[in-house]
Amino acid sequence: MAESYTSWKSAGGNNVDQIGGNGYEFSYVDETGNRQSVQVDYGSLFSNKSETGYDCFIPVMPDSNDILITHGHADHIGGLAHLMNLKRAEFAQKRANGENLTIHCTPFAERMIKNNLQSCGIPKEEYPDFHSIEPGKPFEVNGFKVEPFAVSHSIPEAVGFMIESPDGKRMMTMGDFKTAEVPLGQGFDAEKFADVAAKGVDFLFIDSTSASSPGETVGEADVKKGLREILKQSKDGPVISGMISSSCHRLHTIASALVEEAVEEAQMLEEKFGYPVEPQPRTMILDGASLIAARRALNACGHNLEELIKKETGVDIKIVASNTKTAMKTPPEECFYVCTGTQGEEASLLKVAEGRNKNVSLDRMRELSGRGKDLPIYVYNLQSCIPGSEKQHQAMEDKFKEQGCTTYFPSRYKPNKYTIHASGHAGAGDVAKICRIVAENSPRPAMVVPIHGDPAQRRNVMKIAQDNGLNACIVPNMAEMKAFKNNTSWKDGGKTEEWIGVNDANNDFRRPYFKYDRIQLNVETKERSKIGYYSYKPAVKKSDQQKMVSAKSGGRGGR
């Protein structure tokens, strides 16, 4: 009879170049060879379609019917809708037998996943089951004991997991994290984290994305300070900003900065004229379907920004969609636009730059102001470029400059004059803090495995772990690490990786029609090649089913 073991495998995330496409399998194989598994995250990898021919890439499909989600960013949840497409027949059979794919996540992540399922055309009757989780409340799945714990990230309700295998191996995965305070919901709590570590950590999987940056990653408080600095220079014209729609802490930061600036200005006017002045914050105008959906998700989960800001400051602020009458009637000088598409992709901000956005138009602003080209327009990207998107990021800024806009796009690669972006990922100082807490509290010797980063970033995490007294090893995509009773080994995944290439043949996010190819990536040359494809039957929505039934019965009146 074979020896039992616990294993871990990265299907995506430990990439040779770009960041994203996260998917990690935790398994236990008993003496008889029976395997029990649970998946952590199933995300998408950003792609420039004009260069690759694909909208994105996702990892190979997981075997487990239980997926733990660390948070609601696309690089951790973006593959789920495509999984529902690719396994439509299999999941239909499971539902007929009283089973289903189950997603274990926080309420906010659930909302973001459902938004994504809807936008990808997945009918509600085909949605997976959702199990709502909460930090500090353990649960069991497929023989694994799972304890979520809160971490700080750029999105509310981000968590890491302590996963205990049936053989007692304890594996802590941090998800995407940093240790700074967050304005919405729970964030990283060093004391609570130490309590989890004190139960024992055998393997510690650490986010490597920003581990090459010195010190601890700054928080939203620093971003608010930077925003206030540039707002002081932008009083005479509209501000257009870009942010990742699901990075919802930034919405709170913007609203808070606008209110604080308005309060300060009202106090100055009161001192000057000697009578009370009501603060009048700029109107926050949101443009982009995903941004509107994210705001609805915030409201549904108890994070209503207007109510929170009113409670914190006593001041009202208007937050409206760009297609509303309020937005259209607001004088340009009183507008602070928040747009999707920070990387120059086909989204709101690029459409503004190219004059294709009917709700946020530079020409319309100049016309409404009566000042024409004398109206100053300020464009601030509240997100630095993501590695791999440098060209389109710069090209978008250049398009705004060509139209006379004052721009500030923060750099990922050199010091910035203003802090208007804060990474959601741990810097070297955050990684060191986590390693120290585990080293000081875990009664077991922990092995650090860097994840979610390119090889250089993961090597940096390994060095930090070793400097703090922990063992560490690098495990690439497709390699399987096996932990037996007395030793740990891993098998290299080879010189190629397999991914799924996702192509919306319609090029229309309102009516997508997805095609899926098997893609092989050469990890040495970083070249991708098509080696096959996946066939699937597109969903038939209930409304279409009813039309088909009506047509078969002769239409209206049964004729």
BALO-987488 format. One line per field, with one value per residue (C-alpha): residue number from 1; residue in three letters; x, y, z; chain. Coordinates in Angstrom, 2 decimals. Layout:
BEGIN
num: (NUM,...) $
residuo: (ALA,...) $
xx: (X,...) $
yy: (Y,...) $
zz: (Z,...) $
cadena: (A,...) $
END
This chain:
BEGIN
num: (1,2,3,4,5,6,7,8,9,10,11,12,13,14,15,16,17,18,19,20,21,22,23,24,25,26,27,28,29,30,31,32,33,34,35,36,37,38,39,40,41,42,43,44,45,46,47,48,49,50,51,52,53,54,55,56,57,58,59,60,61,62,63,64,65,66,67,68,69,70,71,72,73,74,75,76,77,78,79,80,81,82,83,84,85,86,87,88,89,90,91,92,93,94,95,96,97,98,99,100,101,102,103,104,105,106,107,108,109,110,111,112,113,114,115,116,117,118,119,120,121,122,123,124,125,126,127,128,129,130,131,132,133,134,135,136,137,138,139,140,141,142,143,144,145,146,147,148,149,150,151,152,153,154,155,156,157,158,159,160,161,162,163,164,165,166,167,168,169,170,171,172,173,174,175,176,177,178,179,180,181,182,183,184,185,186,187,188,189,190,191,192,193,194,195,196,197,198,199,200,201,202,203,204,205,206,207,208,209,210,211,212,213,214,215,216,217,218,219,220,221,222,223,224,225,226,227,228,229,230,231,232,233,234,235,236,237,238,239,240,241,242,243,244,245,246,247,248,249,250,251,252,253,254,255,256,257,258,259,260,261,262,263,264,265,266,267,268,269,270,271,272,273,274,275,276,277,278,279,280,281,282,283,284,285,286,287,288,289,290,291,292,293,294,295,296,297,298,299,300,301,302,303,304,305,306,307,308,309,310,311,312,313,314,315,316,317,318,319,320,321,322,323,324,325,326,327,328,329,330,331,332,333,334,335,336,337,338,339,340,341,342,343,344,345,346,347,348,349,350,351,352,353,354,355,356,357,358,359,360,361,362,363,364,365,366,367,368,369,370,371,372,373,374,375,376,377,378,379,380,381,382,383,384,385,386,387,388,389,390,391,392,393,394,395,396,397,398,399,400,401,402,403,404,405,406,407,408,409,410,411,412,413,414,415,416,417,418,419,420,421,422,423,424,425,426,427,428,429,430,431,432,433,434,435,436,437,438,439,440,441,442,443,444,445,446,447,448,449,450,451,452,453,454,455,456,457,458,459,460,461,462,463,464,465,466,467,468,469,470,471,472,473,474,475,476,477,478,479,480,481,482,483,484,485,486,487,488,489,490,491,492,493,494,495,496,497,498,499,500,501,502,503,504,505,506,507,508,509,510,511,512,513,514,515,516,517,518,519,520,521,522,523,524,525,526,527,528,529,530,531,532,533,534,535,536,537,538,539,540,541,542,543,544,545,546,547,548,549,550,551,552,553,554,555,556,557,558,559) $
residuo: (MET,ALA,GLU,SER,TYR,THR,SER,TRP,LYS,SER,ALA,GLY,GLY,ASN,ASN,VAL,ASP,GLN,ILE,GLY,GLY,ASN,GLY,TYR,GLU,PHE,SER,TYR,VAL,ASP,GLU,THR,GLY,ASN,ARG,GLN,SER,VAL,GLN,VAL,ASP,TYR,GLY,SER,LEU,PHE,SER,ASN,LYS,SER,GLU,THR,GLY,TYR,ASP,CYS,PHE,ILE,PRO,VAL,MET,PRO,ASP,SER,ASN,ASP,ILE,LEU,ILE,THR,HIS,GLY,HIS,ALA,ASP,HIS,ILE,GLY,GLY,LEU,ALA,HIS,LEU,MET,ASN,LEU,LYS,ARG,ALA,GLU,PHE,ALA,GLN,LYS,ARG,ALA,ASN,GLY,GLU,ASN,LEU,THR,ILE,HIS,CYS,THR,PRO,PHE,ALA,GLU,ARG,MET,ILE,LYS,ASN,ASN,LEU,GLN,SER,CYS,GLY,ILE,PRO,LYS,GLU,GLU,TYR,PRO,ASP,PHE,HIS,SER,ILE,GLU,PRO,GLY,LYS,PRO,PHE,GLU,VAL,ASN,GLY,PHE,LYS,VAL,GLU,PRO,PHE,ALA,VAL,SER,HIS,SER,ILE,PRO,GLU,ALA,VAL,GLY,PHE,MET,ILE,GLU,SER,PRO,ASP,GLY,LYS,ARG,MET,MET,THR,MET,GLY,ASP,PHE,LYS,THR,ALA,GLU,VAL,PRO,LEU,GLY,GLN,GLY,PHE,ASP,ALA,GLU,LYS,PHE,ALA,ASP,VAL,ALA,ALA,LYS,GLY,VAL,ASP,PHE,LEU,PHE,ILE,ASP,SER,THR,SER,ALA,SER,SER,PRO,GLY,GLU,THR,VAL,GLY,GLU,ALA,ASP,VAL,LYS,LYS,GLY,LEU,ARG,GLU,ILE,LEU,LYS,GLN,SER,LYS,ASP,GLY,PRO,VAL,ILE,SER,GLY,MET,ILE,SER,SER,SER,CYS,HIS,ARG,LEU,HIS,THR,ILE,ALA,SER,ALA,LEU,VAL,GLU,GLU,ALA,VAL,GLU,GLU,ALA,GLN,MET,LEU,GLU,GLU,LYS,PHE,GLY,TYR,PRO,VAL,GLU,PRO,GLN,PRO,ARG,THR,MET,ILE,LEU,ASP,GLY,ALA,SER,LEU,ILE,ALA,ALA,ARG,ARG,ALA,LEU,ASN,ALA,CYS,GLY,HIS,ASN,LEU,GLU,GLU,LEU,ILE,LYS,LYS,GLU,THR,GLY,VAL,ASP,ILE,LYS,ILE,VAL,ALA,SER,ASN,THR,LYS,THR,ALA,MET,LYS,THR,PRO,PRO,GLU,GLU,CYS,PHE,TYR,VAL,CYS,THR,GLY,THR,GLN,GLY,GLU,GLU,ALA,SER,LEU,LEU,LYS,VAL,ALA,GLU,GLY,ARG,ASN,LYS,ASN,VAL,SER,LEU,ASP,ARG,MET,ARG,GLU,LEU,SER,GLY,ARG,GLY,LYS,ASP,LEU,PRO,ILE,TYR,VAL,TYR,ASN,LEU,GLN,SER,CYS,ILE,PRO,GLY,SER,GLU,LYS,GLN,HIS,GLN,ALA,MET,GLU,ASP,LYS,PHE,LYS,GLU,GLN,GLY,CYS,THR,THR,TYR,PHE,PRO,SER,ARG,TYR,LYS,PRO,ASN,LYS,TYR,THR,ILE,HIS,ALA,SER,GLY,HIS,ALA,GLY,ALA,GLY,ASP,VAL,ALA,LYS,ILE,CYS,ARG,ILE,VAL,ALA,GLU,ASN,SER,PRO,ARG,PRO,ALA,MET,VAL,VAL,PRO,ILE,HIS,GLY,ASP,PRO,ALA,GLN,ARG,ARG,ASN,VAL,MET,LYS,ILE,ALA,GLN,ASP,ASN,GLY,LEU,ASN,ALA,CYS,ILE,VAL,PRO,ASN,MET,ALA,GLU,MET,LYS,ALA,PHE,LYS,ASN,ASN,THR,SER,TRP,LYS,ASP,GLY,GLY,LYS,THR,GLU,GLU,TRP,ILE,GLY,VAL,ASN,ASP,ALA,ASN,ASN,ASP,PHE,ARG,ARG,PRO,TYR,PHE,LYS,TYR,ASP,ARG,ILE,GLN,LEU,ASN,VAL,GLU,THR,LYS,GLU,ARG,SER,LYS,ILE,GLY,TYR,TYR,SER,TYR,LYS,PRO,ALA,VAL,LYS,LYS,SER,ASP,GLN,GLN,LYS,MET,VAL,SER,ALA,LYS,SER,GLY,GLY,ARG,GLY,GLY,ARG) $
xx: (0.00,1.38,2.25,-0.31,0.66,-0.61,0.13,0.01,0.09,-0.02,-1.96,-1.42,-0.08,3.57,4.11,7.28,6.19,2.83,0.99,-2.42,-4.35,-4.22,-5.29,-3.92,-4.88,-4.58,-4.95,-4.69,-4.00,-4.56,-2.85,-5.29,-4.67,-7.99,-7.61,-9.53,-9.00,-9.96,-9.08,-8.06,-9.02,-9.59,-8.63,-7.84,-4.58,-4.75,-4.00,-3.61,-5.91,-4.31,-1.05,-2.19,-5.62,-7.14,-9.11,-7.49,-6.01,-7.24,-5.62,-6.56,-9.86,-9.76,-10.81,-12.38,-16.03,-15.17,-13.33,-12.17,-11.97,-9.56,-11.12,-13.09,-10.43,-10.56,-7.16,-8.65,-12.29,-12.21,-12.12,-15.30,-17.77,-15.73,-15.60,-19.42,-19.40,-16.78,-18.35,-21.99,-23.05,-21.17,-22.62,-26.13,-25.83,-24.54,-27.46,-29.84,-28.25,-28.55,-24.90,-23.20,-19.97,-19.65,-17.87,-16.73,-16.28,-17.19,-20.43,-18.63,-16.66,-19.95,-21.45,-18.42,-18.54,-22.25,-21.60,-19.01,-21.26,-24.02,-21.73,-20.48,-24.02,-24.30,-28.01,-28.95,-30.28,-26.72,-25.00,-22.85,-23.84,-22.33,-21.18,-20.71,-17.57,-16.33,-12.86,-12.35,-15.12,-13.70,-15.54,-14.84,-14.85,-13.76,-12.01,-10.02,-10.45,-10.44,-10.08,-10.38,-8.51,-8.77,-6.02,-5.68,-5.89,-7.29,-10.74,-13.05,-13.34,-10.05,-9.02,-6.29,-6.87,-5.37,-6.04,-5.51,-5.23,-6.78,-3.27,-2.79,-0.55,-1.32,-0.97,-1.43,-2.07,-2.10,-3.94,-3.17,-2.31,-0.54,-0.58,-1.72,-5.13,-8.10,-11.09,-13.83,-14.45,-11.84,-8.17,-4.98,-4.83,-1.39,-2.71,-5.40,-2.95,-0.50,-3.27,-3.83,-0.08,0.19,-1.87,1.02,2.13,3.85,3.71,3.27,2.29,3.10,2.04,5.20,3.81,5.40,8.06,10.82,9.58,11.35,9.48,5.80,3.22,1.44,-2.27,-5.23,-4.48,-1.35,-3.35,-5.87,-3.01,-1.70,-5.14,-5.65,-2.35,-3.34,-6.92,-5.52,-4.00,-7.17,-9.78,-10.52,-11.44,-12.91,-10.90,-10.99,-9.51,-9.02,-9.24,-9.68,-13.40,-13.09,-10.48,-13.31,-11.28,-10.19,-13.79,-13.95,-10.55,-11.70,-14.96,-13.16,-10.53,-13.18,-15.09,-11.99,-10.94,-14.44,-14.43,-11.04,-12.13,-15.36,-13.35,-11.08,-14.08,-15.68,-12.54,-12.35,-15.98,-17.00,-20.10,-20.72,-20.15,-21.50,-18.89,-19.66,-17.66,-17.29,-19.78,-18.28,-19.38,-18.81,-18.40,-18.09,-20.49,-18.11,-17.62,-21.37,-21.74,-18.97,-20.70,-23.97,-22.05,-20.67,-24.16,-25.52,-22.77,-23.30,-20.65,-22.83,-20.27,-22.57,-23.76,-20.24,-18.82,-21.74,-21.15,-17.39,-17.48,-21.03,-20.93,-23.08,-21.48,-23.17,-22.01,-23.85,-23.54,-22.34,-25.59,-27.83,-29.42,-27.44,-24.17,-25.18,-26.29,-23.30,-20.96,-17.65,-15.61,-17.59,-17.07,-14.71,-15.07,-14.01,-13.55,-12.65,-9.74,-6.53,-4.22,-5.33,-7.63,-10.94,-12.86,-14.17,-10.91,-9.50,-12.83,-12.64,-9.11,-10.25,-13.50,-15.69,-17.31,-20.76,-21.14,-17.69,-16.71,-13.85,-15.54,-18.83,-17.08,-15.43,-18.70,-20.69,-18.10,-18.24,-14.45,-13.68,-10.06,-9.23,-10.92,-8.18,-8.92,-6.97,-6.49,-5.15,-4.70,-5.10,-3.32,0.25,0.86,0.61,3.72,3.07,0.78,3.42,2.92,-0.84,-0.64,1.74,-0.17,-3.38,-1.66,-0.18,-3.65,-4.87,-1.78,-2.37,-5.77,-4.33,-5.06,-2.81,-1.97,-0.40,0.07,2.04,5.01,5.64,9.33,10.51,9.67,6.45,5.89,2.39,1.08,-2.21,-1.89,-1.24,-0.55,-2.72,0.29,2.90,6.22,9.40,8.60,5.15,6.59,9.22,6.52,4.49,7.57,8.53,5.05,4.99,8.55,7.81,4.42,4.26,5.30,6.16,9.02,7.33,8.40,7.72,6.57,6.39,3.36,1.72,4.72,7.42,10.60,12.55,9.76,9.43,13.17,13.01,10.34,12.48,15.44,13.29,11.92,15.42,16.63,13.87,14.78,12.37,13.06,11.86,11.67,10.54,7.82,6.88,3.55,2.54,5.00,3.47,4.86,4.25,4.48,4.87,5.06,8.84,9.88,8.75,9.54,8.32,8.30,9.14,6.33,8.71,9.45,5.85,2.65,-0.90,-3.50,-6.93,-7.10,-10.40,-11.59,-14.86,-15.58,-18.23,-15.89,-18.98,-19.13,-22.92,-23.40,-20.22,-19.65,-16.62,-14.28,-11.75,-8.40,-5.80,-2.65,0.87,3.36,7.10,8.50,11.94,10.93,7.58,5.95,2.38,1.01,-2.44,-2.50,-6.25,-9.61,-12.56,-16.05,-19.08,-22.74,-23.63,-26.23,-29.89,-31.47,-34.96,-36.23,-34.94,-36.40,-39.80,-39.56,-38.73,-41.70,-43.96,-42.76,-43.32,-46.85,-47.76,-47.00,-49.51,-52.87,-51.48,-52.19) $
yy: (0.00,3.42,6.18,8.95,12.57,16.14,18.02,21.53,22.63,25.97,25.93,29.67,32.63,31.56,32.88,33.45,36.90,38.54,38.65,36.98,33.84,32.56,28.99,26.69,23.09,21.59,17.79,14.83,11.33,8.44,5.01,3.61,6.43,8.16,11.93,14.73,18.27,21.86,24.74,28.24,30.91,30.56,33.81,35.30,36.57,39.94,39.87,42.45,40.95,42.86,41.05,37.60,37.16,36.43,38.51,36.68,33.37,31.15,28.13,24.57,23.54,22.43,18.91,19.98,21.02,23.29,26.57,28.90,32.54,34.95,38.12,39.53,40.72,39.33,37.67,35.50,35.06,35.81,32.17,31.10,32.21,30.40,27.31,27.36,27.44,24.75,22.33,23.18,19.58,18.19,20.77,20.24,16.55,17.34,19.69,16.96,14.75,17.42,18.53,21.60,23.54,25.37,28.69,29.50,33.26,36.42,38.28,41.00,38.48,36.67,39.88,40.47,36.88,37.15,40.43,38.64,35.63,37.94,39.99,36.76,35.62,32.77,32.17,32.43,28.89,27.74,29.68,27.70,27.38,29.92,29.27,32.54,32.62,34.95,35.54,33.57,31.07,27.66,25.20,21.83,20.87,17.60,16.48,19.73,22.04,25.64,28.80,32.16,35.17,38.82,40.53,44.04,44.49,47.04,45.43,44.87,41.51,40.02,36.89,34.31,30.68,28.22,24.85,21.72,18.48,15.21,14.11,17.23,19.25,22.95,25.17,28.94,30.86,34.65,35.50,39.06,41.13,43.98,45.00,48.66,49.67,49.71,52.09,49.52,46.34,44.25,44.34,42.70,42.24,41.19,39.80,37.66,36.51,35.44,33.43,31.48,30.94,29.73,26.65,25.58,26.34,23.73,25.65,29.40,30.59,34.31,36.83,38.06,40.74,43.79,42.02,43.83,47.17,48.26,48.81,48.26,49.16,52.41,52.54,54.56,57.29,58.15,58.15,60.57,62.90,62.76,63.30,66.39,67.80,67.54,68.68,71.99,72.46,71.48,73.89,75.64,72.68,69.17,66.18,62.86,59.88,56.20,53.30,49.55,49.12,46.42,48.34,49.81,51.22,53.87,55.07,55.77,57.51,59.78,60.70,61.38,63.57,65.58,66.23,67.19,69.64,71.15,71.51,73.23,75.61,76.44,77.24,79.57,81.39,81.65,83.23,85.61,86.78,86.22,84.11,80.31,78.58,75.12,72.74,71.88,68.82,68.09,65.58,62.12,60.80,57.11,55.89,52.22,49.32,47.36,50.41,50.89,47.19,47.38,50.28,48.32,45.44,47.80,49.04,45.50,44.53,47.46,49.80,52.70,55.39,58.41,57.19,56.31,59.70,61.54,59.58,60.24,63.94,65.25,66.38,65.15,64.12,63.20,60.00,59.41,57.52,59.43,58.91,60.54,63.99,65.08,64.25,65.97,69.16,69.50,72.34,70.85,72.67,70.82,67.34,64.59,61.74,58.20,55.96,52.33,51.25,52.32,50.33,51.73,48.81,49.23,50.88,54.21,56.17,55.31,56.22,59.63,60.13,59.20,61.21,58.08,58.39,59.96,60.49,61.94,64.23,66.75,68.80,68.87,70.01,72.89,73.85,73.79,75.86,78.59,78.75,76.50,75.42,77.75,75.30,73.33,69.60,67.41,63.67,61.61,57.86,56.38,53.18,52.68,50.51,46.77,44.95,44.11,47.08,49.86,50.75,51.21,52.91,55.55,55.83,56.71,59.46,60.87,61.07,63.22,65.45,65.94,67.41,69.92,68.04,68.21,64.62,62.69,58.96,57.39,55.20,51.69,51.98,55.30,57.62,59.62,63.26,62.50,59.34,58.76,55.00,52.41,48.84,46.19,43.92,43.36,45.17,43.62,45.00,43.39,40.04,40.26,41.09,38.01,35.79,37.12,36.55,32.97,32.28,33.61,31.94,28.67,25.63,23.92,24.82,26.58,26.29,29.44,28.99,32.30,32.60,35.11,36.74,36.40,34.44,37.49,38.52,35.00,34.75,37.96,36.48,33.38,35.52,37.55,34.32,32.91,36.17,35.79,32.24,30.29,27.70,28.53,27.03,28.08,25.95,26.97,26.54,22.97,21.50,19.42,19.65,16.54,16.51,12.98,12.15,12.61,14.52,16.95,16.74,18.35,17.35,19.96,20.73,20.82,23.52,24.09,25.21,24.70,27.45,28.11,30.98,32.93,34.76,36.69,36.14,38.91,41.51,42.77,42.60,43.01,39.88,37.83,34.59,32.84,30.43,28.44,27.14,24.94,27.03,25.83,28.30,27.73,28.99,29.67,31.59,32.79,31.94,30.66,28.18,26.69,22.91,22.29,23.71,23.09,22.65,23.55,24.24,27.91,28.63,28.96,31.56,31.10,33.98,32.24,28.91,30.55,32.00,28.55,27.00,29.78,29.31,25.54,26.04,28.49,31.70,33.91,32.22,28.76,29.13) $
zz: (0.00,-0.99,1.47,1.90,1.22,0.94,-2.27,-3.67,-7.30,-9.07,-12.33,-12.77,-10.83,-10.58,-14.08,-16.08,-17.23,-16.52,-13.20,-12.89,-13.77,-10.20,-9.46,-6.75,-5.98,-2.48,-2.38,-0.07,-1.42,0.98,1.05,-1.51,-4.00,-3.35,-3.91,-2.17,-3.45,-2.95,-5.30,-4.18,-6.76,-10.48,-12.18,-15.55,-17.00,-18.78,-22.51,-25.27,-27.89,-30.76,-29.99,-28.83,-30.44,-27.02,-24.53,-21.62,-20.53,-17.70,-16.01,-16.93,-15.39,-11.74,-10.76,-7.49,-7.26,-4.32,-4.91,-2.13,-3.21,-1.52,-2.99,-5.92,-8.37,-11.91,-11.68,-8.90,-10.05,-13.80,-14.88,-13.08,-15.76,-18.42,-16.22,-16.14,-19.95,-20.44,-17.94,-18.71,-19.42,-16.41,-14.00,-15.41,-14.57,-11.09,-10.44,-11.58,-8.89,-6.21,-6.47,-7.91,-8.08,-4.75,-4.32,-0.77,-0.43,1.46,0.59,-1.37,-3.44,-4.13,-5.51,-7.74,-9.02,-9.82,-11.66,-13.76,-14.42,-15.58,-17.85,-19.46,-20.22,-17.70,-16.91,-13.24,-13.24,-14.04,-11.26,-8.81,-5.17,-2.79,0.75,2.64,4.76,7.50,8.97,12.17,11.45,10.39,8.15,6.53,2.87,1.22,4.38,4.73,7.72,6.50,8.59,6.77,8.20,7.18,5.18,3.79,0.03,-2.43,-2.28,0.72,2.48,1.23,3.10,3.37,4.36,6.79,5.15,7.24,5.27,6.54,7.59,9.75,7.41,7.92,4.85,5.12,1.91,2.18,-1.04,-2.20,0.85,2.53,6.21,6.02,7.38,5.00,5.10,4.38,6.36,8.14,7.24,8.44,12.21,13.43,16.71,15.10,12.45,15.15,16.83,13.58,13.16,16.75,15.83,13.59,10.03,7.85,4.56,4.06,0.55,0.16,-2.50,-4.29,-6.61,-4.94,-2.89,-4.77,-3.39,-0.19,3.06,3.75,1.12,1.87,2.67,1.44,4.01,1.99,-1.25,0.25,1.18,-2.39,-3.86,-1.71,-2.95,-6.60,-5.92,-4.66,-8.11,-9.95,-8.59,-11.87,-14.04,-14.15,-12.98,-14.84,-13.00,-13.72,-11.30,-11.34,-10.74,-8.09,-6.06,-4.04,-1.15,-3.66,-4.09,-0.36,-0.53,-3.39,-1.63,1.63,-0.09,-1.94,1.28,3.26,0.53,0.51,4.30,4.25,1.50,3.38,6.51,4.53,3.05,6.49,7.90,4.95,4.88,8.51,7.96,7.86,4.51,3.74,2.30,-1.34,-2.44,-6.12,-7.49,-7.98,-11.36,-12.11,-15.69,-16.67,-16.20,-13.94,-11.70,-11.31,-10.54,-7.92,-6.23,-6.12,-4.55,-1.90,-1.08,-0.87,1.60,3.94,2.54,1.31,0.59,0.95,4.35,5.52,4.47,6.11,9.34,9.25,8.30,8.70,5.05,2.16,-1.12,-4.39,-6.11,-9.39,-12.66,-15.72,-17.65,-15.02,-15.26,-12.21,-13.94,-17.18,-15.41,-13.07,-14.16,-15.41,-12.74,-10.07,-11.53,-10.44,-12.93,-12.02,-15.05,-15.68,-17.87,-16.16,-18.47,-21.81,-22.53,-24.40,-21.56,-20.31,-19.87,-23.29,-24.90,-23.22,-24.58,-28.08,-28.01,-28.10,-24.67,-25.00,-21.24,-20.52,-23.38,-23.35,-26.08,-24.15,-20.97,-22.84,-24.48,-21.22,-19.39,-22.02,-21.87,-24.82,-24.98,-22.10,-19.71,-17.94,-17.75,-15.36,-15.90,-13.00,-13.30,-9.83,-10.87,-12.02,-15.06,-14.60,-15.92,-19.56,-20.25,-20.33,-24.02,-23.96,-20.54,-21.95,-25.24,-23.39,-21.39,-24.61,-26.18,-23.28,-23.51,-27.23,-26.37,-23.93,-20.70,-17.66,-16.73,-13.89,-14.38,-11.50,-12.36,-11.07,-11.85,-10.39,-7.46,-7.84,-6.88,-5.63,-3.99,-5.80,-6.11,-3.43,-4.39,-2.83,-2.59,0.08,-0.12,1.22,4.68,4.74,3.66,6.40,8.97,8.02,8.14,11.58,13.00,11.73,12.86,16.37,16.84,14.88,16.94,13.63,11.26,8.35,4.72,2.66,-0.95,-2.88,-5.19,-7.54,-9.12,-11.73,-10.95,-9.71,-7.34,-5.97,-5.42,-3.42,-1.13,-0.68,0.43,2.85,4.36,4.81,6.34,8.93,9.88,7.69,5.02,1.51,-1.96,-5.44,-7.05,-10.64,-12.40,-13.21,-10.67,-7.86,-4.34,-2.22,1.58,2.98,6.68,6.91,3.80,1.12,-2.59,-5.77,-9.39,-12.02,-14.43,-17.39,-19.94,-21.02,-19.35,-20.59,-20.45,-21.92,-24.40,-24.17,-27.29,-27.51,-31.20,-31.14,-29.60,-27.80,-24.00,-24.15,-26.28,-25.92,-27.77,-26.33,-28.04,-26.01,-27.25,-25.59,-25.41,-24.72,-23.27,-23.64,-20.32,-21.85,-24.97,-23.51,-26.84,-26.96,-29.50,-30.06,-29.52,-29.62,-28.62,-26.30,-27.66,-25.57,-26.03,-25.41,-22.75,-23.61,-21.33,-19.93,-22.06,-25.20,-24.03,-23.64,-27.15,-28.53,-26.71,-27.95,-31.52,-31.38,-30.05,-32.80,-30.97,-29.20,-28.45,-29.27,-32.97) $
cadena: (A,A,A,A,A,A,A,A,A,A,A,A,A,A,A,A,A,A,A,A,A,A,A,A,A,A,A,A,A,A,A,A,A,A,A,A,A,A,A,A,A,A,A,A,A,A,A,A,A,A,A,A,A,A,A,A,A,A,A,A,A,A,A,A,A,A,A,A,A,A,A,A,A,A,A,A,A,A,A,A,A,A,A,A,A,A,A,A,A,A,A,A,A,A,A,A,A,A,A,A,A,A,A,A,A,A,A,A,A,A,A,A,A,A,A,A,A,A,A,A,A,A,A,A,A,A,A,A,A,A,A,A,A,A,A,A,A,A,A,A,A,A,A,A,A,A,A,A,A,A,A,A,A,A,A,A,A,A,A,A,A,A,A,A,A,A,A,A,A,A,A,A,A,A,A,A,A,A,A,A,A,A,A,A,A,A,A,A,A,A,A,A,A,A,A,A,A,A,A,A,A,A,A,A,A,A,A,A,A,A,A,A,A,A,A,A,A,A,A,A,A,A,A,A,A,A,A,A,A,A,A,A,A,A,A,A,A,A,A,A,A,A,A,A,A,A,A,A,A,A,A,A,A,A,A,A,A,A,A,A,A,A,A,A,A,A,A,A,A,A,A,A,A,A,A,A,A,A,A,A,A,A,A,A,A,A,A,A,A,A,A,A,A,A,A,A,A,A,A,A,A,A,A,A,A,A,A,A,A,A,A,A,A,A,A,A,A,A,A,A,A,A,A,A,A,A,A,A,A,A,A,A,A,A,A,A,A,A,A,A,A,A,A,A,A,A,A,A,A,A,A,A,A,A,A,A,A,A,A,A,A,A,A,A,A,A,A,A,A,A,A,A,A,A,A,A,A,A,A,A,A,A,A,A,A,A,A,A,A,A,A,A,A,A,A,A,A,A,A,A,A,A,A,A,A,A,A,A,A,A,A,A,A,A,A,A,A,A,A,A,A,A,A,A,A,A,A,A,A,A,A,A,A,A,A,A,A,A,A,A,A,A,A,A,A,A,A,A,A,A,A,A,A,A,A,A,A,A,A,A,A,A,A,A,A,A,A,A,A,A,A,A,A,A,A,A,A,A,A,A,A,A,A,A,A,A,A,A,A,A,A,A,A,A,A,A,A,A,A,A,A,A,A,A,A,A,A,A,A,A,A,A,A,A,A,A,A,A,A,A,A,A,A,A,A,A,A,A,A,A,A,A,A,A,A,A,A,A,A,A,A,A,A,A,A,A,A,A,A,A,A,A,A,A,A,A,A,A,A) $
END
